[in-house]
Each structure stands twice: as structure tokens, then as C-alpha cells.
């Protein structure tokens, strides 16, 4: 009887953890394209549209900055965390976790170094 009760408590705990640890971006990011707003990053001005992000429905990622294109995959983490796995080094390496908040047609991405960029939905 005690083992049955322990098993029930464990199942309930797992369900609560799964619900509480879900991504805030699920259902908002998949199948979307985004174009950057004008910004200044590390003292350099970026014009509107200088960066493009595409999150494909199948988990693939395309990130463009000028003439450079990174491809790879993305995965949703807990809360607003999104991990990029790219084919070539991007920032600190080929695996980068960003903080992404989507509010309507606006996506805000914050890097681990604190750099924040805003994008507008383009599809």
C-alpha cells in the first residue's frame, strides 16, 4: 500500500513538473519568420531588416545577418529559453541558448551577454 501511494505521488509530481516547465514559446514560434528592427549593437548601427530569423515548423532554423547565413535546428526550453544548434559558429559556438519573448507580432531576443534585439513578424 505504501508503495502504491509513493507511486501516485511520483506521478502527480511528474505531471506538475511537466506543466510548470513548459516553453512560453510553444505554438507561437513554429513556422514563423522575423525581420530585425533598427538597433545599435556593440556600438554598431544595424538598419531595419539587417537580421532575419526563420523558425520552421519541423524544428529547422535559418538565421541571416547580411551576407552570412546560419542553418541548423532550434529547440524550445523551459520558459522563454530557445537553443540554436547551428552549422557554423554563431557568437560563442554552434550551440547557443537565447531568451526569446514573443508578444503578438514582436519577438525580443536576449543573448547571454545581455544584448537585446527586437524583431517584427514578416509572415
C-alpha positions in Angstrom: 0.0 0.0 0.0 2.8 2.4 0.8 4.5 1.7 -2.5 1.2 2.5 -4.4 0.9 5.8 -2.6 4.5 6.7 -3.3 4.0 5.8 -7.0 0.9 8.0 -7.1 2.7 11.0 -5.5 5.6 10.5 -8.0 3.2 10.5 -11.0 1.5 13.7 -9.7 4.9 15.3 -9.2 5.9 14.5 -12.8 2.7 15.9 -14.2 3.1 19.2 -12.2 6.7 19.5 -13.3 5.8 18.9 -17.0 3.1 21.5 -16.9 5.2 24.0 -14.9 8.3 23.6 -17.1 6.8 24.1 -20.5 8.0 26.6 -23.1 6.3 30.0 -23.2 7.1 30.0 -27.0 5.3 26.7 -27.9 2.7 27.4 -30.5 4.0 30.9 -31.2 7.4 30.4 -32.8 7.0 27.4 -35.1 6.6 28.3 -38.8 7.4 32.0 -38.3 9.8 34.5 -40.0 11.1 37.6 -38.3 12.9 40.7 -39.5 15.0 42.8 -37.2 14.2 46.4 -36.2 16.8 49.1 -36.4 19.2 48.9 -33.4 22.7 49.6 -32.1 24.7 46.6 -31.1 28.1 46.9 -29.5 28.3 50.5 -30.9 27.4 49.5 -34.4 24.2 50.6 -36.1 22.0 48.0 -37.7 19.4 49.1 -40.1 15.9 47.6 -40.1 15.9 44.2 -41.7 19.7 43.6 -41.2 18.9 40.3 -39.5 16.3 37.6 -40.4 15.2 34.7 -38.3 13.1 31.8 -39.6 11.8 29.1 -37.3 10.5 26.3 -39.5 7.7 24.0 -38.3 10.0 21.0 -38.4 12.4 22.4 -35.9 14.9 23.8 -38.5 16.4 27.3 -38.2 17.7 29.9 -40.7 19.4 33.0 -39.3 20.7 35.6 -41.7 23.0 38.6 -41.0 24.0 40.5 -44.1 25.7 38.0 -46.5 26.1 35.3 -43.8 23.5 32.6 -43.3 23.5 30.1 -40.5 21.3 27.0 -40.7 20.6 24.4 -38.1 17.9 23.5 -35.6 16.2 25.1 -32.7 14.7 23.5 -29.6 12.3 25.1 -27.0 13.4 25.0 -23.4 11.7 26.0 -20.2 10.1 29.4 -20.1 11.5 31.7 -22.8 14.7 29.7 -23.5 15.4 28.6 -27.1 18.5 26.8 -28.1 20.1 27.3 -31.5 22.2 24.5 -32.9 23.9 26.0 -36.0 26.1 24.5 -38.8 28.8 27.1 -38.1 30.0 29.2 -35.1 27.5 31.8 -34.1 28.7 34.0 -31.2 30.1 31.6 -28.6 29.9 28.4 -30.7 27.5 26.2 -32.6 25.1 25.8 -29.6 23.6 29.0 -28.2 20.7 29.4 -25.8 18.8 32.7 -26.2 15.9 34.2 -24.3 13.0 34.8 -26.7 9.8 36.5 -25.8 7.0 36.8 -28.3 4.2 39.3 -27.9 1.9 39.4 -30.9 4.0 40.4 -33.9 7.1 41.3 -31.9 9.9 39.0 -30.9 12.5 40.1 -28.4 15.7 38.1 -28.3 18.3 38.5 -25.5 21.7 36.9 -25.8 23.7 35.5 -22.9 25.8 38.7 -22.9 22.7 40.9 -22.4 22.4 42.1 -25.9 18.7 42.6 -26.8 17.3 42.8 -30.3 13.7 43.3 -31.4 12.2 41.6 -34.5 8.9 42.1 -36.3 7.0 39.2 -37.7 7.3 39.1 -41.5 4.9 36.3 -42.5 
